[in-house]
Amino acid sequence: MERSIRPTAGSLNALLVLEVAVRHASLSRAAAELGLSQPAVSRHISTLEERLRQPLFERNNNRITPTANAARLADAVALGLGHVDQAWSEVLAAPDTDEVTLACTFGFADQWLMPRFSALRAYLGGGRVRVVTTDQLGDIDLSRLDAAVVWDPSRMPDRPYFPLIPAETFPICSPGFLETYPEAENSIAQLAPDLFLHFDTGTSGFLTWDGWFSHAGLQAPHFGTAAEFDAYPFLLQSVRRGEGIGLGWAGIADQALAAGEVLRLGPAVSDRPHSYFLQYRESGGSALERMLKWFKREAAASRDPASPK
């Protein structure tokens, strides 16, 4: 049977761009969602307008309004994408493989997961865990993965989740730093601002130094514009070397604390009940089910260190 040539051949990418531009009624917001430049979005729209021999937006200075035909095309594209997403999810969930894909941040992978990874592999009994790490979880399509360690489960409201680590934030420094600055043990607020190390918390909402000082009821130094670490393991390594004071989080700084590489220096504060959650797809195979049981066991142990493993 011969396949007929579709009239939309060669225009599929442009149609995807059109759907987003119509939805936002903005080329700049469409570019931001798609990760494209605004000129690239404009070129896609112009390509469609040339092929269809008609304008798709009414332009008034910097504002655009979709035409009726543009809205009609965009609705059709959205409907088609909905069918594709459903089929993708069904195909993805179909095989019961011994592999599971997990996404998490660099800091979580380095400080929480890595020390436990051999135990996880043993618990899976031959099942394989593929770990995807990034400190920009917003750049990953988490719906394509089996599970993800997230700080905001509302991003995927249709997926179940459970809490992993209670939220607790506290200052940390190396033993050598405390020897050099013994006054820090009584009041870190008296230290020079350049001795505080800063971490780019991104969209996580985690506490920065200003937030920690506020919750601790202390006056924060005037930090000004300070350089930020974009990956937590790098900040923790700087703390270990005695280069300054950083913020530590329960579950993430535990290994360094237990090894005596860093010390708590100041009160612990909380601005939320939990800092990390494990979110997962429901139609998982046996490997995913086993991994979920293991994570739930570890989460219970973090809440109650005396609980059996």
C-alpha positions as CSV (number, residue, x, y, z in Angstrom):
1,M,0.0,0.0,0.0
2,E,1.4,3.4,-1.0
3,R,1.7,6.1,1.5
4,S,0.1,9.4,0.5
5,I,2.1,12.5,0.9
6,R,0.7,14.6,3.7
7,P,0.1,18.3,3.0
8,T,1.8,19.1,6.3
9,A,5.1,17.4,5.3
10,G,8.0,19.6,6.1
11,S,5.9,21.8,8.4
12,L,5.7,19.7,11.6
13,N,8.3,21.6,13.6
14,A,6.7,24.9,12.6
15,L,3.3,23.6,13.6
16,L,4.6,22.7,17.0
17,V,6.0,26.3,17.3
18,L,2.6,27.7,16.2
19,E,0.8,25.8,18.9
20,V,3.0,27.3,21.7
21,A,2.8,30.8,20.2
22,V,-1.0,30.7,20.0
23,R,-1.2,29.3,23.5
24,H,0.9,32.2,24.9
25,A,-0.2,34.8,22.3
26,S,3.5,35.8,22.5
27,L,6.5,34.9,20.4
28,S,8.9,35.7,23.3
29,R,7.1,33.4,25.8
30,A,6.9,30.7,23.1
31,A,10.7,31.0,22.5
32,A,11.3,30.6,26.3
33,E,9.2,27.5,26.5
34,L,10.7,25.9,23.5
35,G,14.3,26.9,24.3
36,L,14.6,28.7,21.0
37,S,15.5,32.3,20.1
38,Q,12.7,34.7,19.2
39,P,14.0,35.1,15.6
40,A,13.9,31.3,15.2
41,V,10.2,31.3,16.4
42,S,9.4,34.1,14.0
43,R,11.0,32.2,11.1
44,H,8.9,29.1,11.8
45,I,5.7,31.3,11.8
46,S,6.8,33.0,8.6
47,T,7.3,29.6,7.0
48,L,3.8,28.5,7.8
49,E,2.3,31.8,6.6
50,E,4.1,31.5,3.3
51,R,2.9,27.9,2.8
52,L,-0.6,28.7,3.8
53,R,-0.6,32.0,1.9
54,Q,-2.2,33.9,4.7
55,P,-1.2,35.7,8.0
56,L,-1.6,33.7,11.2
57,F,-1.3,36.6,13.6
58,E,-2.5,40.2,13.7
59,R,0.4,42.3,14.8
60,N,0.1,45.5,16.7
61,N,3.5,46.8,17.8
62,N,4.9,44.1,20.1
63,R,1.6,42.4,20.6
64,I,0.2,39.5,18.5
65,T,-3.3,38.1,18.3
66,P,-3.8,34.7,16.6
67,T,-6.2,34.6,13.7
68,A,-9.2,32.2,13.7
69,N,-7.3,29.9,11.3
70,A,-4.2,30.0,13.5
71,A,-6.3,29.0,16.6
72,R,-7.9,26.2,14.6
73,L,-4.5,24.8,13.6
74,A,-3.1,25.1,17.1
75,D,-6.1,23.2,18.5
76,A,-5.5,20.4,16.1
77,V,-1.8,20.2,16.9
78,A,-2.6,20.2,20.7
79,L,-5.1,17.4,20.1
80,G,-2.6,15.4,18.1
81,L,0.1,15.8,20.6
82,G,-2.2,14.6,23.3
83,H,-2.7,11.4,21.4
84,V,1.0,11.0,20.8
85,D,1.8,11.6,24.5
86,Q,-0.8,8.9,25.5
87,A,0.6,6.4,23.1
88,W,4.2,7.2,24.2
89,S,3.3,6.6,27.8
90,E,1.6,3.3,27.0
91,V,4.5,2.1,24.9
92,L,7.0,3.2,27.5
93,A,5.2,1.4,30.3
94,A,4.5,-1.8,28.3
95,P,7.7,-3.8,28.8
96,D,8.5,-5.1,32.3
97,T,12.3,-4.6,32.1
98,D,14.9,-5.0,34.8
99,E,16.0,-1.4,34.2
100,V,14.8,1.8,35.9
101,T,15.7,5.4,35.1
102,L,16.1,7.8,38.0
103,A,16.7,11.6,37.8
104,C,18.2,13.6,40.7
105,T,20.5,16.6,41.4
106,F,24.3,16.4,41.5
107,G,24.3,17.1,45.2
108,F,21.7,14.4,46.0
109,A,23.5,11.9,43.8
110,D,26.9,12.7,45.3
111,Q,26.1,13.0,49.0
112,W,23.0,10.8,49.5
113,L,22.7,8.2,46.7
114,M,26.3,7.3,46.0
115,P,27.1,6.0,49.6
116,R,23.9,3.9,49.3
117,F,24.2,2.8,45.7
118,S,25.7,-0.6,46.3
119,A,23.0,-1.4,48.8
120,L,20.3,-0.3,46.2
121,R,21.8,-2.5,43.5
122,A,21.9,-5.5,45.9
123,Y,18.3,-4.9,46.9
124,L,17.3,-4.8,43.2
125,G,18.8,-8.3,42.8
126,G,20.3,-7.7,39.3
127,G,18.0,-4.9,38.2
128,R,19.8,-1.9,36.8
129,V,19.4,1.7,37.8
130,R,20.3,4.4,35.3
131,V,20.9,7.7,37.0
132,V,20.4,11.0,35.2
133,T,22.0,13.9,37.2
134,T,21.5,17.6,36.8
135,D,21.1,20.6,39.0
136,Q,18.6,22.0,36.5
137,L,15.7,19.6,36.9
138,G,13.5,22.0,34.9
139,D,15.5,21.2,31.8
140,I,14.5,17.5,31.9
141,D,11.2,16.0,30.8
142,L,10.6,14.1,34.0
143,S,7.5,12.4,32.5
144,R,9.8,10.3,30.3
145,L,11.6,8.9,33.3
146,D,10.6,6.2,35.8
147,A,11.2,8.3,38.9
148,A,12.8,11.5,40.0
149,V,14.0,12.9,43.3
150,V,12.4,16.4,43.3
151,W,11.9,19.3,45.7
152,D,8.5,20.3,44.1
153,P,6.2,17.4,43.3
154,S,3.5,19.9,42.1
155,R,5.3,20.1,38.8
156,M,3.9,16.7,37.8
157,P,0.5,16.6,39.7
158,D,-0.6,13.4,38.1
159,R,2.3,11.4,39.5
160,P,2.4,9.9,43.1
161,Y,5.2,10.7,45.4
162,F,6.4,10.3,49.0
163,P,8.7,12.4,51.2
164,L,12.4,11.4,51.5
165,I,14.2,13.8,53.8
166,P,12.9,16.2,56.5
167,A,14.0,19.8,55.8
168,E,16.7,21.1,58.0
169,T,19.3,23.7,57.1
170,F,22.3,24.6,59.2
171,P,25.8,26.3,58.7
172,I,28.8,24.0,58.3
173,C,32.5,24.6,58.3
174,S,35.7,22.6,58.5
175,P,37.6,21.9,61.7
176,G,40.5,23.9,60.4
177,F,38.3,26.9,59.6
178,L,37.0,26.9,63.2
179,E,40.6,26.9,64.5
180,T,41.3,29.9,62.4
181,Y,38.1,31.7,63.3
182,P,37.2,30.5,66.8
183,E,34.8,33.5,67.3
184,A,32.5,31.8,64.7
185,E,31.5,29.2,67.4
186,N,29.7,31.9,69.3
187,S,28.3,34.2,66.5
188,I,28.9,33.6,62.8
189,A,27.1,36.9,62.2
190,Q,30.3,38.7,63.3
191,L,32.3,37.1,60.5
192,A,33.3,39.0,57.4
193,P,30.8,38.6,54.5
194,D,33.5,37.2,52.2
195,L,33.9,34.1,54.5
196,F,30.4,32.9,53.6
197,L,30.1,30.5,50.6
198,H,26.9,30.8,48.5
199,F,25.0,28.1,46.5
200,D,22.7,28.9,43.6
201,T,19.5,27.3,44.8
202,G,17.8,27.9,41.4
203,T,14.1,27.1,41.5
204,S,14.3,24.8,44.5
205,G,13.2,27.4,47.0
206,F,15.9,26.1,49.4
207,L,17.2,28.6,51.9
208,T,20.0,31.0,51.1
209,W,22.1,32.7,53.7
210,D,19.7,35.6,53.9
211,G,16.8,33.1,54.5
212,W,18.8,31.1,57.1
213,F,19.6,34.3,59.1
214,S,16.0,35.4,58.9
215,H,14.6,32.0,60.2
216,A,17.4,31.9,62.9
217,G,16.3,35.3,64.1
218,L,19.8,36.8,63.5
219,Q,21.0,39.9,61.7
220,A,22.6,38.9,58.4
221,P,25.8,40.5,57.2
222,H,25.6,42.6,54.1
223,F,26.7,40.1,51.4
224,G,26.3,42.3,48.4
225,T,26.9,40.5,45.1
226,A,28.6,37.2,45.9
227,A,29.8,34.5,43.6
228,E,27.6,31.3,43.8
229,F,28.5,27.6,43.3
230,D,26.2,26.0,40.7
231,A,26.7,22.5,42.0
232,Y,26.5,21.6,45.7
233,P,29.4,19.0,45.7
234,F,31.8,21.9,44.6
235,L,30.6,24.1,47.5
236,L,31.0,21.2,50.0
237,Q,34.5,20.6,48.7
238,S,35.3,24.3,49.3
239,V,34.0,24.0,52.9
240,R,36.1,20.9,53.5
241,R,39.2,22.8,52.4
242,G,38.4,25.5,55.0
243,E,37.7,28.3,52.5
244,G,34.6,29.4,54.2
245,I,31.2,28.6,55.8
246,G,28.5,27.0,53.7
247,L,24.9,25.9,54.3
248,G,24.3,22.2,54.9
249,W,21.1,20.2,54.5
250,A,20.0,17.1,56.4
251,G,20.6,14.1,54.2
252,I,23.0,15.9,52.0
253,A,25.7,16.9,54.5
254,D,25.3,13.7,56.6
255,Q,28.3,11.8,55.2
256,A,30.7,14.7,55.6
257,L,29.4,15.3,59.2
258,A,29.8,11.7,60.2
259,A,33.3,11.6,58.8
260,G,34.3,14.7,60.8
261,E,35.2,16.6,57.6
262,V,32.7,19.3,58.5
263,L,31.1,20.6,61.7
264,R,27.7,22.1,62.4
265,L,28.1,25.8,63.3
266,G,24.9,27.4,64.4
267,P,21.3,26.4,64.8
268,A,19.3,24.2,62.3
269,V,16.2,25.9,60.9
270,S,13.3,24.6,58.7
271,D,11.1,26.4,56.3
272,R,9.1,23.4,55.1
273,P,8.4,19.9,56.3
274,H,10.5,18.1,53.7
275,S,13.2,19.0,51.3
276,Y,13.2,16.1,48.8
277,F,10.5,13.8,47.5
278,L,10.6,10.7,45.3
279,Q,8.1,11.0,42.5
280,Y,7.4,8.1,40.1
281,R,5.1,6.7,37.4
282,E,2.4,4.4,38.5
283,S,2.6,1.8,35.6
284,G,6.1,0.7,36.5
285,G,7.7,-2.7,36.2
286,S,9.1,-5.0,38.9
287,A,12.4,-3.1,39.0
288,L,10.7,0.2,39.7
289,E,8.5,-1.5,42.4
290,R,11.6,-2.8,44.1
291,M,13.3,0.5,43.9
292,L,10.3,2.3,45.5
293,K,10.3,-0.1,48.4
294,W,14.0,0.5,48.9
295,F,13.6,4.3,48.9
296,K,10.6,4.1,51.3
297,R,12.8,2.0,53.7
298,E,15.6,4.6,53.5
299,A,13.2,7.4,54.0
300,A,11.8,5.7,57.2
301,A,15.4,5.2,58.4
302,S,16.1,8.9,57.9
303,R,13.1,9.9,60.1
304,D,14.0,7.3,62.7
305,P,17.6,6.1,62.7
306,A,16.7,3.3,65.0
307,S,14.2,1.7,62.6
308,P,15.3,-1.6,61.1
309,K,16.7,-1.7,57.6
